[in-house]
Amino acid sequence: MSPNTVKHSEQHRGAVVPSRVGRRILTIVALAVGFLLTGMDVSAQGPADKPVSFKDDIQPLLNSQCVFCHVTGAENGGLNLGRRDSHAALMAASTEAPMARVTPGDPAKSYLIHKLKGTQLEAGGSGNAMPMYDPPKPFPKEQLDLVERWIREGAQKN
């Protein structure tokens, strides 16, 4: 072994003992396994049990993806997603489908989810998938997951 080779273990009294580098690697692996086994969410969003906030999570998403078109309520669908009226507008019945825009606790019965997934026609609705882009592109999965989680958690105005 050359002097520049990193050793991951050493012999000590007949037993193989991890070197300092080896112990660091073992510590990192142990922490990663611990996070996976305990179900902790180590992403930037924080712990998985932290409730989704309408004000902090959903409204900024609406501002970045939807408000460009849905700002007055005069648009197709009559949906105003401006800050002051957005939660109430989402809780109303859809004008395009025989279901509520958002059914608290049930993303599958929420027309908003069908519009974001592009399954609005199968759900008895009409029009295009949202948001509309030219050329069309799917709604970002991580954002869709967040909206679905907010709805599953009761679609609170928090």
C-alpha positions as protocol buffer text, in pm:
chain_id: "A"
residue {
  index: 1
  type: MET
  ca { x: 0 y: 0 z: 0 }
}
residue {
  index: 2
  type: SER
  ca { x: 139 y: 339 z: -94 }
}
residue {
  index: 3
  type: PRO
  ca { x: 158 y: 621 z: 163 }
}
residue {
  index: 4
  type: ASN
  ca { x: -112 y: 817 z: -29 }
}
residue {
  index: 5
  type: THR
  ca { x: -369 y: 536 z: -13 }
}
residue {
  index: 6
  type: VAL
  ca { x: -664 y: 602 z: 219 }
}
residue {
  index: 7
  type: LYS
  ca { x: -706 y: 316 z: 464 }
}
residue {
  index: 8
  type: HIS
  ca { x: -1059 y: 235 z: 578 }
}
residue {
  index: 9
  type: SER
  ca { x: -948 y: -14 z: 845 }
}
residue {
  index: 10
  type: GLU
  ca { x: -644 y: -104 z: 1051 }
}
residue {
  index: 11
  type: GLN
  ca { x: -528 y: -410 z: 1244 }
}
residue {
  index: 12
  type: HIS
  ca { x: -535 y: -353 z: 1619 }
}
residue {
  index: 13
  type: ARG
  ca { x: -460 y: -644 z: 1857 }
}
residue {
  index: 14
  type: GLY
  ca { x: -581 y: -897 z: 1602 }
}
residue {
  index: 15
  type: ALA
  ca { x: -914 y: -720 z: 1531 }
}
residue {
  index: 16
  type: VAL
  ca { x: -1001 y: -510 z: 1229 }
}
residue {
  index: 17
  type: VAL
  ca { x: -1079 y: -158 z: 1352 }
}
residue {
  index: 18
  type: PRO
  ca { x: -1204 y: 118 z: 1118 }
}
residue {
  index: 19
  type: SER
  ca { x: -963 y: 404 z: 1059 }
}
residue {
  index: 20
  type: ARG
  ca { x: -1074 y: 765 z: 1112 }
}
residue {
  index: 21
  type: VAL
  ca { x: -1192 y: 784 z: 748 }
}
residue {
  index: 22
  type: GLY
  ca { x: -1369 y: 450 z: 783 }
}
residue {
  index: 23
  type: ARG
  ca { x: -1543 y: 566 z: 1104 }
}
residue {
  index: 24
  type: ARG
  ca { x: -1666 y: 881 z: 927 }
}
residue {
  index: 25
  type: ILE
  ca { x: -1804 y: 674 z: 641 }
}
residue {
  index: 26
  type: LEU
  ca { x: -1975 y: 438 z: 887 }
}
residue {
  index: 27
  type: THR
  ca { x: -2123 y: 735 z: 1076 }
}
residue {
  index: 28
  type: ILE
  ca { x: -2266 y: 888 z: 758 }
}
residue {
  index: 29
  type: VAL
  ca { x: -2412 y: 555 z: 649 }
}
residue {
  index: 30
  type: ALA
  ca { x: -2560 y: 495 z: 996 }
}
residue {
  index: 31
  type: LEU
  ca { x: -2722 y: 841 z: 1000 }
}
residue {
  index: 32
  type: ALA
  ca { x: -2868 y: 793 z: 652 }
}
residue {
  index: 33
  type: VAL
  ca { x: -3010 y: 452 z: 747 }
}
residue {
  index: 34
  type: GLY
  ca { x: -3149 y: 600 z: 1069 }
}
residue {
  index: 35
  type: PHE
  ca { x: -3330 y: 876 z: 879 }
}
residue {
  index: 36
  type: LEU
  ca { x: -3476 y: 622 z: 637 }
}
residue {
  index: 37
  type: LEU
  ca { x: -3590 y: 387 z: 913 }
}
residue {
  index: 38
  type: THR
  ca { x: -3752 y: 660 z: 1123 }
}
residue {
  index: 39
  type: GLY
  ca { x: -3936 y: 807 z: 824 }
}
residue {
  index: 40
  type: MET
  ca { x: -3789 y: 1153 z: 868 }
}
residue {
  index: 41
  type: ASP
  ca { x: -3813 y: 1381 z: 569 }
}
residue {
  index: 42
  type: VAL
  ca { x: -3464 y: 1525 z: 524 }
}
residue {
  index: 43
  type: SER
  ca { x: -3559 y: 1743 z: 227 }
}
residue {
  index: 44
  type: ALA
  ca { x: -3568 y: 2121 z: 234 }
}
residue {
  index: 45
  type: GLN
  ca { x: -3938 y: 2113 z: 322 }
}
residue {
  index: 46
  type: GLY
  ca { x: -3866 y: 1987 z: 674 }
}
residue {
  index: 47
  type: PRO
  ca { x: -4030 y: 1703 z: 863 }
}
residue {
  index: 48
  type: ALA
  ca { x: -4302 y: 1509 z: 683 }
}
residue {
  index: 49
  type: ASP
  ca { x: -4539 y: 1559 z: 975 }
}
residue {
  index: 50
  type: LYS
  ca { x: -4531 y: 1941 z: 945 }
}
residue {
  index: 51
  type: PRO
  ca { x: -4873 y: 2045 z: 810 }
}
residue {
  index: 52
  type: VAL
  ca { x: -4883 y: 2214 z: 471 }
}
residue {
  index: 53
  type: SER
  ca { x: -4958 y: 2583 z: 514 }
}
residue {
  index: 54
  type: PHE
  ca { x: -5193 y: 2753 z: 271 }
}
residue {
  index: 55
  type: LYS
  ca { x: -5028 y: 3090 z: 333 }
}
residue {
  index: 56
  type: ASP
  ca { x: -4667 y: 2969 z: 323 }
}
residue {
  index: 57
  type: ASP
  ca { x: -4683 y: 2676 z: 78 }
}
residue {
  index: 58
  type: ILE
  ca { x: -4997 y: 2682 z: -139 }
}
residue {
  index: 59
  type: GLN
  ca { x: -5052 y: 3054 z: -204 }
}
residue {
  index: 60
  type: PRO
  ca { x: -4690 y: 3107 z: -322 }
}
residue {
  index: 61
  type: LEU
  ca { x: -4739 y: 2813 z: -559 }
}
residue {
  index: 62
  type: LEU
  ca { x: -5063 y: 2970 z: -690 }
}
residue {
  index: 63
  type: ASN
  ca { x: -4880 y: 3301 z: -728 }
}
residue {
  index: 64
  type: SER
  ca { x: -4604 y: 3143 z: -935 }
}
residue {
  index: 65
  type: GLN
  ca { x: -4817 y: 2907 z: -1147 }
}
residue {
  index: 66
  type: CYS
  ca { x: -5176 y: 3035 z: -1165 }
}
residue {
  index: 67
  type: VAL
  ca { x: -5232 y: 3401 z: -1077 }
}
residue {
  index: 68
  type: PHE
  ca { x: -5104 y: 3526 z: -1413 }
}
residue {
  index: 69
  type: CYS
  ca { x: -5435 y: 3415 z: -1562 }
}
residue {
  index: 70
  type: HIS
  ca { x: -5667 y: 3367 z: -1263 }
}
residue {
  index: 71
  type: VAL
  ca { x: -5650 y: 3709 z: -1105 }
}
residue {
  index: 72
  type: THR
  ca { x: -5995 y: 3867 z: -1142 }
}
residue {
  index: 73
  type: GLY
  ca { x: -6241 y: 3577 z: -1148 }
}
residue {
  index: 74
  type: ALA
  ca { x: -6363 y: 3681 z: -1493 }
}
residue {
  index: 75
  type: GLU
  ca { x: -6144 y: 3416 z: -1660 }
}
residue {
  index: 76
  type: ASN
  ca { x: -6275 y: 3080 z: -1780 }
}
residue {
  index: 77
  type: GLY
  ca { x: -6386 y: 2887 z: -1476 }
}
residue {
  index: 78
  type: GLY
  ca { x: -6455 y: 3208 z: -1284 }
}
residue {
  index: 79
  type: LEU
  ca { x: -6157 y: 3137 z: -1059 }
}
residue {
  index: 80
  type: ASN
  ca { x: -5985 y: 3423 z: -874 }
}
residue {
  index: 81
  type: LEU
  ca { x: -5663 y: 3302 z: -714 }
}
residue {
  index: 82
  type: GLY
  ca { x: -5544 y: 3642 z: -591 }
}
residue {
  index: 83
  type: ARG
  ca { x: -5427 y: 3639 z: -229 }
}
residue {
  index: 84
  type: ARG
  ca { x: -5744 y: 3769 z: -65 }
}
residue {
  index: 85
  type: ASP
  ca { x: -5997 y: 3543 z: -237 }
}
residue {
  index: 86
  type: SER
  ca { x: -5804 y: 3233 z: -338 }
}
residue {
  index: 87
  type: HIS
  ca { x: -5894 y: 2995 z: -53 }
}
residue {
  index: 88
  type: ALA
  ca { x: -6266 y: 3073 z: -75 }
}
residue {
  index: 89
  type: ALA
  ca { x: -6256 y: 3036 z: -453 }
}
residue {
  index: 90
  type: LEU
  ca { x: -6092 y: 2695 z: -423 }
}
residue {
  index: 91
  type: MET
  ca { x: -6357 y: 2576 z: -176 }
}
residue {
  index: 92
  type: ALA
  ca { x: -6643 y: 2665 z: -417 }
}
residue {
  index: 93
  type: ALA
  ca { x: -6813 y: 2429 z: -660 }
}
residue {
  index: 94
  type: SER
  ca { x: -6647 y: 2406 z: -998 }
}
residue {
  index: 95
  type: THR
  ca { x: -6821 y: 2573 z: -1289 }
}
residue {
  index: 96
  type: GLU
  ca { x: -6668 y: 2316 z: -1528 }
}
residue {
  index: 97
  type: ALA
  ca { x: -6730 y: 1982 z: -1352 }
}
residue {
  index: 98
  type: PRO
  ca { x: -6983 y: 1815 z: -1122 }
}
residue {
  index: 99
  type: MET
  ca { x: -6752 y: 1839 z: -819 }
}
residue {
  index: 100
  type: ALA
  ca { x: -6595 y: 2090 z: -587 }
}
residue {
  index: 101
  type: ARG
  ca { x: -6273 y: 2257 z: -691 }
}
residue {
  index: 102
  type: VAL
  ca { x: -6126 y: 2125 z: -366 }
}
residue {
  index: 103
  type: THR
  ca { x: -6284 y: 1855 z: -151 }
}
residue {
  index: 104
  type: PRO
  ca { x: -6101 y: 1874 z: 185 }
}
residue {
  index: 105
  type: GLY
  ca { x: -5955 y: 1537 z: 273 }
}
residue {
  index: 106
  type: ASP
  ca { x: -6003 y: 1386 z: -75 }
}
residue {
  index: 107
  type: PRO
  ca { x: -5770 y: 1486 z: -360 }
}
residue {
  index: 108
  type: ALA
  ca { x: -5937 y: 1236 z: -597 }
}
residue {
  index: 109
  type: LYS
  ca { x: -6268 y: 1425 z: -563 }
}
residue {
  index: 110
  type: SER
  ca { x: -6101 y: 1765 z: -607 }
}
residue {
  index: 111
  type: TYR
  ca { x: -6138 y: 1910 z: -956 }
}
residue {
  index: 112
  type: LEU
  ca { x: -5823 y: 2117 z: -901 }
}
residue {
  index: 113
  type: ILE
  ca { x: -5616 y: 1798 z: -890 }
}
residue {
  index: 114
  type: HIS
  ca { x: -5776 y: 1672 z: -1212 }
}
residue {
  index: 115
  type: LYS
  ca { x: -5698 y: 2002 z: -1386 }
}
residue {
  index: 116
  type: LEU
  ca { x: -5337 y: 1989 z: -1266 }
}
residue {
  index: 117
  type: LYS
  ca { x: -5296 y: 1624 z: -1373 }
}
residue {
  index: 118
  type: GLY
  ca { x: -5475 y: 1672 z: -1705 }
}
residue {
  index: 119
  type: THR
  ca { x: -5749 y: 1420 z: -1614 }
}
residue {
  index: 120
  type: GLN
  ca { x: -6031 y: 1678 z: -1608 }
}
residue {
  index: 121
  type: LEU
  ca { x: -6216 y: 1522 z: -1903 }
}
residue {
  index: 122
  type: GLU
  ca { x: -6225 y: 1179 z: -1737 }
}
residue {
  index: 123
  type: ALA
  ca { x: -6362 y: 1347 z: -1424 }
}
residue {
  index: 124
  type: GLY
  ca { x: -6654 y: 1495 z: -1620 }
}
residue {
  index: 125
  type: GLY
  ca { x: -6495 y: 1836 z: -1661 }
}
residue {
  index: 126
  type: SER
  ca { x: -6390 y: 2039 z: -1959 }
}
residue {
  index: 127
  type: GLY
  ca { x: -6118 y: 2261 z: -2091 }
}
residue {
  index: 128
  type: ASN
  ca { x: -5742 y: 2224 z: -2082 }
}
residue {
  index: 129
  type: ALA
  ca { x: -5504 y: 2097 z: -1819 }
}
residue {
  index: 130
  type: MET
  ca { x: -5363 y: 2371 z: -1599 }
}
residue {
  index: 131
  type: PRO
  ca { x: -5152 y: 2569 z: -1597 }
}
residue {
  index: 132
  type: MET
  ca { x: -5167 y: 2637 z: -1969 }
}
residue {
  index: 133
  type: TYR
  ca { x: -4832 y: 2658 z: -2139 }
}
residue {
  index: 134
  type: ASP
  ca { x: -4738 y: 2668 z: -2503 }
}
residue {
  index: 135
  type: PRO
  ca { x: -4611 y: 2407 z: -2565 }
}
residue {
  index: 136
  type: PRO
  ca { x: -4799 y: 2212 z: -2294 }
}
residue {
  index: 137
  type: LYS
  ca { x: -4596 y: 2079 z: -2003 }
}
residue {
  index: 138
  type: PRO
  ca { x: -4700 y: 1884 z: -1695 }
}
residue {
  index: 139
  type: PHE
  ca { x: -4749 y: 2049 z: -1358 }
}
residue {
  index: 140
  type: PRO
  ca { x: -4432 y: 1987 z: -1152 }
}
residue {
  index: 141
  type: LYS
  ca { x: -4468 y: 1662 z: -955 }
}
residue {
  index: 142
  type: GLU
  ca { x: -4327 y: 1799 z: -628 }
}
residue {
  index: 143
  type: GLN
  ca { x: -4576 y: 2086 z: -640 }
}
residue {
  index: 144
  type: LEU
  ca { x: -4863 y: 1851 z: -726 }
}
residue {
  index: 145
  type: ASP
  ca { x: -4764 y: 1629 z: -431 }
}
residue {
  index: 146
  type: LEU
  ca { x: -4772 y: 1935 z: -204 }
}
residue {
  index: 147
  type: VAL
  ca { x: -5122 y: 2039 z: -322 }
}
residue {
  index: 148
  type: GLU
  ca { x: -5249 y: 1682 z: -279 }
}
residue {
  index: 149
  type: ARG
  ca { x: -5102 y: 1666 z: 71 }
}
residue {
  index: 150
  type: TRP
  ca { x: -5265 y: 1999 z: 163 }
}
residue {
  index: 151
  type: ILE
  ca { x: -5601 y: 1865 z: 46 }
}
residue {
  index: 152
  type: ARG
  ca { x: -5552 y: 1534 z: 233 }
}
residue {
  index: 153
  type: GLU
  ca { x: -5475 y: 1736 z: 547 }
}
residue {
  index: 154
  type: GLY
  ca { x: -5812 y: 1911 z: 518 }
}
residue {
  index: 155
  type: ALA
  ca { x: -5729 y: 2206 z: 288 }
}
residue {
  index: 156
  type: GLN
  ca { x: -5705 y: 2444 z: 583 }
}
residue {
  index: 157
  type: LYS
  ca { x: -5669 y: 2819 z: 542 }
}
residue {
  index: 158
  type: ASN
  ca { x: -5362 y: 2831 z: 764 }
}
